[in-house]
Amino acid sequence: MGKIKYSEKAHDKIGKVMHEFKEGKLKSSSGKKVTSRKKP
């Protein structure tokens, strides 16, 4: 995968989402807790 450049605003959004992901707060579309970056 090539490097993707994001705007500062998009980067902040991604950072927030990744933080929530690491904290275990981000839910998958099925509503189950996300514990891995890998998709089933």
C-alpha positions in Angstrom: 0.0 0.0 0.0 1.2 3.4 -0.9 1.3 6.3 1.6 -1.9 8.3 1.7 -1.7 12.0 2.6 -4.6 13.3 4.7 -5.5 16.9 5.5 -4.9 18.0 9.1 -8.6 17.8 9.8 -8.8 14.2 8.4 -5.7 13.3 10.3 -7.2 14.5 13.6 -10.4 12.5 12.9 -8.3 9.3 12.1 -6.3 9.9 15.2 -9.4 10.1 17.4 -10.9 7.0 15.8 -7.6 5.0 16.2 -7.5 6.1 19.8 -11.0 4.9 20.5 -10.1 1.7 18.6 -7.1 1.1 20.9 -9.3 1.8 23.9 -11.7 -0.8 22.8 -14.6 1.7 22.5 -14.9 1.5 18.7 -17.6 -1.0 17.7 -17.7 -2.9 14.5 -20.7 -2.6 12.1 -22.1 -5.8 13.6 -22.1 -4.1 17.1 -19.5 -6.5 18.5 -16.4 -5.1 20.2 -13.5 -4.7 17.8 -10.4 -6.5 19.1 -8.3 -6.8 16.0 -7.5 -4.7 13.0 -8.0 -7.7 10.7 -11.3 -8.0 8.9 -13.1 -11.4 9.2 
